[in-house]
Amino acid sequence: MEHSKEPAQIQKKEVNGVFSLLLSIDKAVEELSKILLLTMIVIVCFQVFARKLFSYTPTWSLDITIFLLIWFSFLGIAMGFRERIHLAFTSITFSEKTDFYIEKLIPIFEIIFALILIVYGSKLMMNDFGQTIPTMGDLPIAYRTLAIPVSGVLILFYGIFQFFGVDLKRHKGLGGGH
């Protein structure tokens, strides 16, 4: 008789596979954020030196820096949700039962916020397709505002996992009383 896998084993394997994929995406987003920050630093330093030494300010430097700053900021917001370092009240203590419900309520608010970012960020992005950034080779502004729904998707992912009690923190000791 052929040995079949238990349904629970199959489900656990599938969940672990999905979790591994999402964790890989999360790591890639964090590395992208580091690259964005480093690139902004290099561009701004170049802009300052060019202006001070040669009295020349590259026209593209401001637009690219703003583009990178928007992406860096929205990815950082999502990572803040992952690490649970946004506003928290840690000095107020409640009963164990109340704490349990609060811990379930917080991810629900995160999920609602994520859905708002996804819906309205997508609408904003679609409205921006008619406009371009000339100093960036006529790149549609929509690529700049795409950061909003992407951030929303990440926050949605983090909120769902946190609702089910999965600890996604990758940097322990950053704060957040949860």
Solvent accessible surface area in square Angstrom, and as a share of the most:
residue,aa,sasa,rsa
1,M,234,1.04
2,E,157,0.71
3,H,180,0.80
4,S,98,0.63
5,K,117,0.49
6,E,107,0.48
7,P,95,0.60
8,A,72,0.56
9,Q,106,0.47
10,I,73,0.37
11,Q,114,0.51
12,K,140,0.59
13,K,133,0.56
14,E,107,0.48
15,V,92,0.53
16,N,78,0.40
17,G,42,0.40
18,V,83,0.48
19,F,55,0.23
20,S,61,0.40
21,L,108,0.54
22,L,43,0.22
23,L,50,0.25
24,S,64,0.41
25,I,79,0.40
26,D,2,0.01
27,K,96,0.41
28,A,62,0.48
29,V,18,0.11
30,E,14,0.06
31,E,86,0.39
32,L,76,0.38
33,S,4,0.03
34,K,109,0.46
35,I,107,0.54
36,L,18,0.09
37,L,74,0.37
38,L,112,0.56
39,T,52,0.30
40,M,15,0.07
41,I,88,0.45
42,V,89,0.51
43,I,17,0.08
44,V,61,0.35
45,C,60,0.36
46,F,97,0.40
47,Q,27,0.12
48,V,58,0.33
49,F,123,0.51
50,A,5,0.04
51,R,104,0.38
52,K,144,0.61
53,L,124,0.62
54,F,152,0.63
55,S,106,0.68
56,Y,120,0.46
57,T,60,0.35
58,P,2,0.01
59,T,104,0.61
60,W,88,0.31
61,S,0,0.00
62,L,106,0.53
63,D,37,0.19
64,I,43,0.22
65,T,21,0.12
66,I,65,0.33
67,F,32,0.13
68,L,19,0.09
69,L,90,0.45
70,I,46,0.23
71,W,35,0.12
72,F,56,0.23
73,S,45,0.29
74,F,45,0.19
75,L,1,0.01
76,G,31,0.30
77,I,60,0.30
78,A,0,0.00
79,M,28,0.13
80,G,4,0.04
81,F,30,0.13
82,R,3,0.01
83,E,5,0.02
84,R,34,0.12
85,I,76,0.38
86,H,80,0.36
87,L,161,0.80
88,A,31,0.24
89,F,152,0.63
90,T,87,0.50
91,S,107,0.69
92,I,96,0.49
93,T,120,0.70
94,F,103,0.43
95,S,68,0.44
96,E,156,0.70
97,K,141,0.60
98,T,52,0.30
99,D,59,0.31
100,F,113,0.47
101,Y,124,0.47
102,I,54,0.27
103,E,62,0.28
104,K,55,0.23
105,L,87,0.43
106,I,43,0.22
107,P,0,0.00
108,I,70,0.35
109,F,121,0.50
110,E,13,0.06
111,I,36,0.18
112,I,85,0.43
113,F,80,0.33
114,A,0,0.00
115,L,82,0.41
116,I,87,0.44
117,L,22,0.11
118,I,39,0.20
119,V,72,0.41
120,Y,133,0.51
121,G,2,0.02
122,S,37,0.24
123,K,113,0.48
124,L,78,0.39
125,M,29,0.13
126,M,124,0.55
127,N,113,0.58
128,D,14,0.07
129,F,90,0.38
130,G,75,0.72
131,Q,97,0.43
132,T,61,0.36
133,I,8,0.04
134,P,101,0.64
135,T,52,0.30
136,M,45,0.20
137,G,68,0.66
138,D,86,0.45
139,L,50,0.25
140,P,31,0.19
141,I,24,0.12
142,A,0,0.00
143,Y,92,0.35
144,R,53,0.20
145,T,15,0.09
146,L,58,0.29
147,A,0,0.00
148,I,26,0.13
149,P,11,0.07
150,V,47,0.27
151,S,0,0.00
152,G,0,0.00
153,V,82,0.47
154,L,12,0.06
155,I,0,0.00
156,L,41,0.20
157,F,23,0.09
158,Y,1,0.00
159,G,0,0.00
160,I,73,0.37
161,F,34,0.14
162,Q,14,0.06
163,F,60,0.25
164,F,145,0.60
165,G,62,0.59
166,V,51,0.29
167,D,97,0.50
168,L,10,0.05
169,K,41,0.17
170,R,72,0.26
171,H,77,0.34
172,K,137,0.58
173,G,84,0.81
174,L,101,0.50
175,G,40,0.38
176,G,30,0.28
177,G,49,0.48
178,H,74,0.33
